[in-house]
Amino acid sequence: MGIVTYEGKIESSIPPARLFRMIILEPEIYVPKVLPGAITSFETLQGDGGPGTIRKMSFGNGSPISHVVETVDWLDKENCIFHYSIIGGDPTLIDTSKLEKMSFVLKLEPTPSGGTMATRSCKGYTVDGADVDEEEVRTSLIKTIEVFKGVFKLYEAYAIANPDA
């Protein structure tokens, strides 16, 4: 199995614990407010939200993909770190003949100004023996980082506009 990696960073004026709660711990509350219509359903297939949880998210019209299935690998609420893997979903997202899974680590760290430096690391795990173009996999990972940055900025704007959220 080969591993292809990519990492992206983005800064926010919102404290890490608040963003972590909104994005990771309470997505079913904040996604409809921050991204109305983007995710049409959250379905827990197994687990309680902690490690081992498997959930399916379905996306609304206009999304390039219909759904993803992800597993929570580990969660560190105190240090605002979330590790999860996309293990299935829309066939245009993961070619399972080439990629076993894509794993992500989201780490929200405090900045000296009281805001957040968000780091999102991505790894694509290739299937043993598969003929894989590493640059093609890396391009997919870069796209996920760019989408994340846009979503992250929407959460930041929502948090600024709704200080009690």
Order of alpha helices (4+ residues) and beta strands (2+ residues): beta-alpha-alpha-beta-beta-beta-beta-beta-beta-alpha
